[in-house]
Amino acid sequence: MFASFEPWHVVLLLIWLAAVVLFIAALVSIVRAPRASTGERVTWVLVVLILPLLGSIVWFAVGRRYATAGDPPRA
């Protein structure tokens, strides 16, 4: 089983692991965004669930900036 294990398998495994960590981090970040409304959160969660890698990248590149800008809303 491990006889055919090659170094590029490790690279693929690390890339896959990084994508999973990015996906989970994006979901946690969306849920914890202080200025995002419930509708915005639901929309972003759906985007990340439908397009896991691309949605996560877009969230951290664009969405997070607007959802966390300014002071958090008063409770």
Biopython code that builds the backbone (N, CA, C, O; Angstrom):
import numpy as np
from Bio.PDB.StructureBuilder import StructureBuilder

atoms = [
    (1, "MET", "N", (0.825, -1.188, 0.000)),
    (1, "MET", "CA", (0.000, 0.000, 0.000)),
    (1, "MET", "C", (0.876, 1.260, 0.000)),
    (1, "MET", "O", (0.643, 2.177, -0.788)),
    (2, "PHE", "N", (1.870, 1.304, 0.873)),
    (2, "PHE", "CA", (2.723, 2.471, 0.961)),
    (2, "PHE", "C", (3.889, 2.421, -0.011)),
    (2, "PHE", "O", (4.659, 3.378, -0.099)),
    (3, "ALA", "N", (4.033, 1.325, -0.743)),
    (3, "ALA", "CA", (5.137, 1.198, -1.688)),
    (3, "ALA", "C", (5.015, 2.208, -2.821)),
    (3, "ALA", "O", (6.027, 2.650, -3.365)),
    (4, "SER", "N", (3.802, 2.574, -3.180)),
    (4, "SER", "CA", (3.602, 3.524, -4.274)),
    (4, "SER", "C", (3.450, 4.962, -3.771)),
    (4, "SER", "O", (3.120, 5.864, -4.541)),
    (5, "PHE", "N", (3.687, 5.162, -2.505)),
    (5, "PHE", "CA", (3.573, 6.495, -1.907)),
    (5, "PHE", "C", (4.751, 7.357, -2.350)),
    (5, "PHE", "O", (5.907, 6.980, -2.159)),
    (6, "GLU", "N", (4.459, 8.506, -2.939)),
    (6, "GLU", "CA", (5.502, 9.365, -3.473)),
    (6, "GLU", "C", (5.427, 10.747, -2.831)),
    (6, "GLU", "O", (4.408, 11.097, -2.236)),
    (7, "PRO", "N", (6.490, 11.530, -2.943)),
    (7, "PRO", "CA", (6.506, 12.861, -2.314)),
    (7, "PRO", "C", (5.389, 13.787, -2.786)),
    (7, "PRO", "O", (4.908, 14.605, -2.002)),
    (8, "TRP", "N", (4.971, 13.683, -4.024)),
    (8, "TRP", "CA", (3.919, 14.574, -4.488)),
    (8, "TRP", "C", (2.583, 14.264, -3.824)),
    (8, "TRP", "O", (1.688, 15.109, -3.801)),
    (9, "HIS", "N", (2.444, 13.046, -3.279)),
    (9, "HIS", "CA", (1.231, 12.736, -2.521)),
    (9, "HIS", "C", (1.159, 13.600, -1.262)),
    (9, "HIS", "O", (0.083, 14.047, -0.864)),
    (10, "VAL", "N", (2.311, 13.826, -0.648)),
    (10, "VAL", "CA", (2.369, 14.676, 0.542)),
    (10, "VAL", "C", (1.970, 16.104, 0.185)),
    (10, "VAL", "O", (1.252, 16.760, 0.940)),
    (11, "VAL", "N", (2.434, 16.578, -0.958)),
    (11, "VAL", "CA", (2.080, 17.925, -1.407)),
    (11, "VAL", "C", (0.576, 18.029, -1.629)),
    (11, "VAL", "O", (-0.045, 19.001, -1.201)),
    (12, "LEU", "N", (-0.010, 17.046, -2.290)),
    (12, "LEU", "CA", (-1.464, 17.059, -2.510)),
    (12, "LEU", "C", (-2.227, 16.999, -1.192)),
    (12, "LEU", "O", (-3.239, 17.679, -1.025)),
    (13, "LEU", "N", (-1.749, 16.197, -0.268)),
    (13, "LEU", "CA", (-2.394, 16.096, 1.040)),
    (13, "LEU", "C", (-2.330, 17.430, 1.785)),
    (13, "LEU", "O", (-3.313, 17.840, 2.402)),
    (14, "LEU", "N", (-1.198, 18.101, 1.733)),
    (14, "LEU", "CA", (-1.070, 19.407, 2.397)),
    (14, "LEU", "C", (-1.960, 20.461, 1.747)),
    (14, "LEU", "O", (-2.538, 21.293, 2.447)),
    (15, "ILE", "N", (-2.078, 20.441, 0.431)),
    (15, "ILE", "CA", (-2.972, 21.378, -0.265)),
    (15, "ILE", "C", (-4.415, 21.113, 0.134)),
    (15, "ILE", "O", (-5.166, 22.050, 0.404)),
    (16, "TRP", "N", (-4.810, 19.845, 0.174)),
    (16, "TRP", "CA", (-6.168, 19.486, 0.563)),
    (16, "TRP", "C", (-6.440, 19.907, 2.014)),
    (16, "TRP", "O", (-7.511, 20.426, 2.328)),
    (17, "LEU", "N", (-5.465, 19.678, 2.884)),
    (17, "LEU", "CA", (-5.620, 20.057, 4.281)),
    (17, "LEU", "C", (-5.743, 21.568, 4.440)),
    (17, "LEU", "O", (-6.546, 22.043, 5.243)),
    (18, "ALA", "N", (-4.959, 22.320, 3.688)),
    (18, "ALA", "CA", (-5.051, 23.783, 3.738)),
    (18, "ALA", "C", (-6.421, 24.265, 3.261)),
    (18, "ALA", "O", (-6.978, 25.209, 3.822)),
    (19, "ALA", "N", (-6.962, 23.619, 2.230)),
    (19, "ALA", "CA", (-8.286, 23.996, 1.727)),
    (19, "ALA", "C", (-9.370, 23.717, 2.770)),
    (19, "ALA", "O", (-10.298, 24.512, 2.925)),
    (20, "VAL", "N", (-9.262, 22.610, 3.474)),
    (20, "VAL", "CA", (-10.243, 22.277, 4.514)),
    (20, "VAL", "C", (-10.157, 23.279, 5.667)),
    (20, "VAL", "O", (-11.181, 23.730, 6.179)),
    (21, "VAL", "N", (-8.940, 23.621, 6.071)),
    (21, "VAL", "CA", (-8.755, 24.599, 7.145)),
    (21, "VAL", "C", (-9.306, 25.960, 6.721)),
    (21, "VAL", "O", (-9.958, 26.635, 7.517)),
    (22, "LEU", "N", (-9.054, 26.367, 5.484)),
    (22, "LEU", "CA", (-9.569, 27.635, 4.973)),
    (22, "LEU", "C", (-11.100, 27.633, 4.970)),
    (22, "LEU", "O", (-11.721, 28.629, 5.340)),
    (23, "PHE", "N", (-11.704, 26.526, 4.556)),
    (23, "PHE", "CA", (-13.160, 26.376, 4.522)),
    (23, "PHE", "C", (-13.751, 26.533, 5.921)),
    (23, "PHE", "O", (-14.711, 27.280, 6.112)),
    (24, "ILE", "N", (-13.181, 25.832, 6.897)),
    (24, "ILE", "CA", (-13.681, 25.903, 8.271)),
    (24, "ILE", "C", (-13.467, 27.296, 8.853)),
    (24, "ILE", "O", (-14.347, 27.832, 9.526)),
    (25, "ALA", "N", (-12.300, 27.883, 8.595)),
    (25, "ALA", "CA", (-12.019, 29.232, 9.094)),
    (25, "ALA", "C", (-12.990, 30.252, 8.499)),
    (25, "ALA", "O", (-13.419, 31.173, 9.194)),
    (26, "ALA", "N", (-13.337, 30.097, 7.230)),
    (26, "ALA", "CA", (-14.286, 31.012, 6.598)),
    (26, "ALA", "C", (-15.664, 30.896, 7.250)),
    (26, "ALA", "O", (-16.301, 31.909, 7.536)),
    (27, "LEU", "N", (-16.122, 29.680, 7.484)),
    (27, "LEU", "CA", (-17.434, 29.508, 8.120)),
    (27, "LEU", "C", (-17.457, 30.112, 9.523)),
    (27, "LEU", "O", (-18.426, 30.776, 9.893)),
    (28, "VAL", "N", (-16.412, 29.891, 10.300)),
    (28, "VAL", "CA", (-16.341, 30.463, 11.649)),
    (28, "VAL", "C", (-16.299, 31.984, 11.576)),
    (28, "VAL", "O", (-16.969, 32.665, 12.352)),
    (29, "SER", "N", (-15.519, 32.512, 10.652)),
    (29, "SER", "CA", (-15.408, 33.958, 10.496)),
    (29, "SER", "C", (-16.742, 34.586, 10.081)),
    (29, "SER", "O", (-17.090, 35.668, 10.553)),
    (30, "ILE", "N", (-17.473, 33.925, 9.217)),
    (30, "ILE", "CA", (-18.778, 34.429, 8.778)),
    (30, "ILE", "C", (-19.743, 34.477, 9.959)),
    (30, "ILE", "O", (-20.423, 35.480, 10.173)),
    (31, "VAL", "N", (-19.798, 33.406, 10.710)),
    (31, "VAL", "CA", (-20.727, 33.331, 11.843)),
    (31, "VAL", "C", (-20.384, 34.376, 12.905)),
    (31, "VAL", "O", (-21.279, 34.897, 13.571)),
    (32, "ARG", "N", (-19.105, 34.684, 13.064)),
    (32, "ARG", "CA", (-18.678, 35.626, 14.102)),
    (32, "ARG", "C", (-18.566, 37.065, 13.608)),
    (32, "ARG", "O", (-18.176, 37.935, 14.387)),
    (33, "ALA", "N", (-18.890, 37.352, 12.348)),
    (33, "ALA", "CA", (-18.779, 38.712, 11.811)),
    (33, "ALA", "C", (-19.735, 39.637, 12.565)),
    (33, "ALA", "O", (-20.947, 39.424, 12.539)),
    (34, "PRO", "N", (-19.203, 40.658, 13.236)),
    (34, "PRO", "CA", (-20.036, 41.475, 14.127)),
    (34, "PRO", "C", (-21.049, 42.376, 13.414)),
    (34, "PRO", "O", (-22.109, 42.656, 13.973)),
    (35, "ARG", "N", (-20.755, 42.830, 12.216)),
    (35, "ARG", "CA", (-21.643, 43.785, 11.559)),
    (35, "ARG", "C", (-22.503, 43.159, 10.478)),
    (35, "ARG", "O", (-23.299, 43.859, 9.853)),
    (36, "ALA", "N", (-22.371, 41.882, 10.243)),
    (36, "ALA", "CA", (-23.161, 41.222, 9.205)),
    (36, "ALA", "C", (-24.556, 40.906, 9.732)),
    (36, "ALA", "O", (-24.719, 40.439, 10.859)),
    (37, "SER", "N", (-25.544, 41.168, 8.906)),
    (37, "SER", "CA", (-26.915, 40.822, 9.285)),
    (37, "SER", "C", (-27.115, 39.318, 9.102)),
    (37, "SER", "O", (-26.277, 38.634, 8.514)),
    (38, "THR", "N", (-28.220, 38.826, 9.607)),
    (38, "THR", "CA", (-28.514, 37.401, 9.481)),
    (38, "THR", "C", (-28.608, 36.997, 8.011)),
    (38, "THR", "O", (-28.117, 35.936, 7.627)),
    (39, "GLY", "N", (-29.230, 37.827, 7.200)),
    (39, "GLY", "CA", (-29.349, 37.531, 5.774)),
    (39, "GLY", "C", (-27.998, 37.480, 5.079)),
    (39, "GLY", "O", (-27.757, 36.623, 4.229)),
    (40, "GLU", "N", (-27.125, 38.402, 5.445)),
    (40, "GLU", "CA", (-25.777, 38.404, 4.869)),
    (40, "GLU", "C", (-25.006, 37.157, 5.280)),
    (40, "GLU", "O", (-24.302, 36.556, 4.468)),
    (41, "ARG", "N", (-25.143, 36.780, 6.525)),
    (41, "ARG", "CA", (-24.451, 35.575, 6.999)),
    (41, "ARG", "C", (-24.950, 34.338, 6.271)),
    (41, "ARG", "O", (-24.154, 33.506, 5.836)),
    (42, "VAL", "N", (-26.254, 34.216, 6.139)),
    (42, "VAL", "CA", (-26.825, 33.057, 5.450)),
    (42, "VAL", "C", (-26.342, 33.017, 4.003)),
    (42, "VAL", "O", (-25.982, 31.957, 3.491)),
    (43, "THR", "N", (-26.335, 34.167, 3.353)),
    (43, "THR", "CA", (-25.879, 34.235, 1.963)),
    (43, "THR", "C", (-24.427, 33.800, 1.850)),
    (43, "THR", "O", (-24.084, 32.996, 0.983)),
    (44, "TRP", "N", (-23.573, 34.326, 2.719)),
    (44, "TRP", "CA", (-22.158, 33.974, 2.665)),
    (44, "TRP", "C", (-21.931, 32.503, 2.992)),
    (44, "TRP", "O", (-21.103, 31.849, 2.358)),
    (45, "VAL", "N", (-22.655, 31.980, 3.970)),
    (45, "VAL", "CA", (-22.518, 30.555, 4.291)),
    (45, "VAL", "C", (-22.913, 29.706, 3.087)),
    (45, "VAL", "O", (-22.235, 28.727, 2.774)),
    (46, "LEU", "N", (-23.991, 30.066, 2.414)),
    (46, "LEU", "CA", (-24.402, 29.311, 1.215)),
    (46, "LEU", "C", (-23.348, 29.392, 0.118)),
    (46, "LEU", "O", (-23.062, 28.394, -0.543)),
    (47, "VAL", "N", (-22.769, 30.579, -0.077)),
    (47, "VAL", "CA", (-21.718, 30.728, -1.091)),
    (47, "VAL", "C", (-20.539, 29.823, -0.758)),
    (47, "VAL", "O", (-20.007, 29.144, -1.636)),
    (48, "VAL", "N", (-20.129, 29.811, 0.509)),
    (48, "VAL", "CA", (-18.978, 28.995, 0.912)),
    (48, "VAL", "C", (-19.314, 27.508, 0.839)),
    (48, "VAL", "O", (-18.444, 26.702, 0.507)),
    (49, "LEU", "N", (-20.543, 27.129, 1.139)),
    (49, "LEU", "CA", (-20.921, 25.717, 1.043)),
    (49, "LEU", "C", (-21.015, 25.248, -0.405)),
    (49, "LEU", "O", (-20.649, 24.115, -0.716)),
    (50, "ILE", "N", (-21.500, 26.110, -1.286)),
    (50, "ILE", "CA", (-21.653, 25.734, -2.698)),
    (50, "ILE", "C", (-20.308, 25.739, -3.425)),
    (50, "ILE", "O", (-20.030, 24.853, -4.233)),
    (51, "LEU", "N", (-19.482, 26.735, -3.138)),
    (51, "LEU", "CA", (-18.156, 26.851, -3.754)),
    (51, "LEU", "C", (-17.111, 26.919, -2.641)),
    (51, "LEU", "O", (-16.630, 28.007, -2.323)),
    (52, "PRO", "N", (-16.752, 25.786, -2.046)),
    (52, "PRO", "CA", (-15.921, 25.806, -0.832)),
    (52, "PRO", "C", (-14.608, 26.583, -0.960)),
    (52, "PRO", "O", (-14.350, 27.470, -0.147)),
    (53, "LEU", "N", (-13.804, 26.287, -1.918)),
    (53, "LEU", "CA", (-12.505, 26.956, -2.008)),
    (53, "LEU", "C", (-12.653, 28.386, -2.505)),
    (53, "LEU", "O", (-12.136, 29.315, -1.883)),
    (54, "LEU", "N", (-13.340, 28.568, -3.597)),
    (54, "LEU", "CA", (-13.515, 29.902, -4.162)),
    (54, "LEU", "C", (-14.316, 30.801, -3.221)),
    (54, "LEU", "O", (-13.959, 31.964, -3.032)),
    (55, "GLY", "N", (-15.384, 30.283, -2.635)),
    (55, "GLY", "CA", (-16.196, 31.063, -1.713)),
    (55, "GLY", "C", (-15.415, 31.508, -0.491)),
    (55, "GLY", "O", (-15.584, 32.632, -0.017)),
    (56, "SER", "N", (-14.558, 30.630, 0.025)),
    (56, "SER", "CA", (-13.732, 30.981, 1.185)),
    (56, "SER", "C", (-12.740, 32.080, 0.837)),
    (56, "SER", "O", (-12.541, 33.018, 1.609)),
    (57, "ILE", "N", (-12.126, 31.958, -0.319)),
    (57, "ILE", "CA", (-11.160, 32.969, -0.755)),
    (57, "ILE", "C", (-11.850, 34.312, -0.943)),
    (57, "ILE", "O", (-11.330, 35.342, -0.515)),
    (58, "VAL", "N", (-13.012, 34.308, -1.578)),
    (58, "VAL", "CA", (-13.748, 35.555, -1.811)),
    (58, "VAL", "C", (-14.190, 36.165, -0.479)),
    (58, "VAL", "O", (-14.134, 37.384, -0.317)),
    (59, "TRP", "N", (-14.627, 35.341, 0.477)),
    (59, "TRP", "CA", (-15.015, 35.860, 1.787)),
    (59, "TRP", "C", (-13.857, 36.613, 2.439)),
    (59, "TRP", "O", (-14.034, 37.738, 2.904)),
    (60, "PHE", "N", (-12.672, 35.997, 2.475)),
    (60, "PHE", "CA", (-11.542, 36.644, 3.121)),
    (60, "PHE", "C", (-11.013, 37.826, 2.318)),
    (60, "PHE", "O", (-10.440, 38.751, 2.894)),
    (61, "ALA", "N", (-11.193, 37.812, 0.998)),
    (61, "ALA", "CA", (-10.701, 38.912, 0.167)),
    (61, "ALA", "C", (-11.663, 40.103, 0.158)),
    (61, "ALA", "O", (-11.221, 41.252, 0.144)),
    (62, "VAL", "N", (-12.968, 39.840, 0.165)),
    (62, "VAL", "CA", (-13.947, 40.912, -0.020)),
    (62, "VAL", "C", (-14.957, 40.990, 1.119)),
    (62, "VAL", "O", (-15.109, 42.043, 1.738)),
    (63, "GLY", "N", (-15.632, 39.913, 1.397)),
    (63, "GLY", "CA", (-16.756, 39.919, 2.330)),
    (63, "GLY", "C", (-16.401, 40.291, 3.741)),
    (63, "GLY", "O", (-17.132, 41.043, 4.386)),
    (64, "ARG", "N", (-15.307, 39.790, 4.230)),
    (64, "ARG", "CA", (-14.923, 40.056, 5.617)),
    (64, "ARG", "C", (-14.657, 41.532, 5.855)),
    (64, "ARG", "O", (-14.942, 42.057, 6.931)),
    (65, "ARG", "N", (-14.118, 42.189, 4.861)),
    (65, "ARG", "CA", (-13.807, 43.621, 4.979)),
    (65, "ARG", "C", (-15.064, 44.425, 5.279)),
    (65, "ARG", "O", (-15.025, 45.335, 6.107)),
    (66, "TYR", "N", (-16.176, 44.109, 4.626)),
    (66, "TYR", "CA", (-17.410, 44.880, 4.810)),
    (66, "TYR", "C", (-18.191, 44.410, 6.033)),
    (66, "TYR", "O", (-18.882, 45.209, 6.664)),
    (67, "ALA", "N", (-18.092, 43.133, 6.374)),
    (67, "ALA", "CA", (-18.862, 42.601, 7.497)),
    (67, "ALA", "C", (-18.243, 42.937, 8.840)),
    (67, "ALA", "O", (-18.915, 42.827, 9.865)),
    (68, "THR", "N", (-16.982, 43.343, 8.863)),
    (68, "THR", "CA", (-16.336, 43.639, 10.134)),
    (68, "THR", "C", (-15.867, 45.094, 10.222)),
    (68, "THR", "O", (-15.190, 45.460, 11.183)),
    (69, "ALA", "N", (-16.208, 45.915, 9.253)),
    (69, "ALA", "CA", (-15.757, 47.312, 9.239)),
    (69, "ALA", "C", (-16.494, 48.132, 10.310)),
    (69, "ALA", "O", (-17.689, 47.945, 10.542)),
    (70, "GLY", "N", (-15.776, 49.014, 10.932)),
    (70, "GLY", "CA", (-16.397, 49.911, 11.911)),
    (70, "GLY", "C", (-16.611, 49.251, 13.256)),
    (70, "GLY", "O", (-16.130, 48.148, 13.517)),
    (71, "ASP", "N", (-17.342, 49.952, 14.101)),
    (71, "ASP", "CA", (-17.630, 49.444, 15.428)),
    (71, "ASP", "C", (-18.714, 48.376, 15.368)),
    (71, "ASP", "O", (-19.602, 48.452, 14.519)),
    (72, "PRO", "N", (-18.660, 47.389, 16.247)),
    (72, "PRO", "CA", (-19.729, 46.391, 16.263)),
    (72, "PRO", "C", (-21.048, 47.030, 16.710)),
    (72, "PRO", "O", (-21.045, 47.991, 17.479)),
    (73, "PRO", "N", (-22.160, 46.501, 16.232)),
    (73, "PRO", "CA", (-23.453, 47.082, 16.619)),
    (73, "PRO", "C", (-23.708, 46.908, 18.110)),
    (73, "PRO", "O", (-23.215, 45.973, 18.741)),
    (74, "ARG", "N", (-24.486, 47.828, 18.650)),
    (74, "ARG", "CA", (-24.836, 47.737, 20.068)),
    (74, "ARG", "C", (-25.874, 46.661, 20.280)),
    (74, "ARG", "O", (-26.760, 46.451, 19.452)),
    (75, "ALA", "N", (-25.749, 45.988, 21.399)),
    (75, "ALA", "CA", (-26.690, 44.907, 21.714)),
    (75, "ALA", "C", (-27.947, 45.433, 22.353)),
    (75, "ALA", "O", (-28.844, 44.657, 22.682)),
]
sb = StructureBuilder()
sb.init_structure("model")
sb.init_model(0)
sb.init_chain("A")
sb.init_seg("    ")
for serial, (resi, resn, name, xyz) in enumerate(atoms, 1):
    if name == "N":
        sb.init_residue(resn, " ", resi, " ")
    sb.init_atom(name, np.array(xyz, "f"), 0.0, 1.0, " ", f" {name:<3s}", serial, name[0])
structure = sb.get_structure()
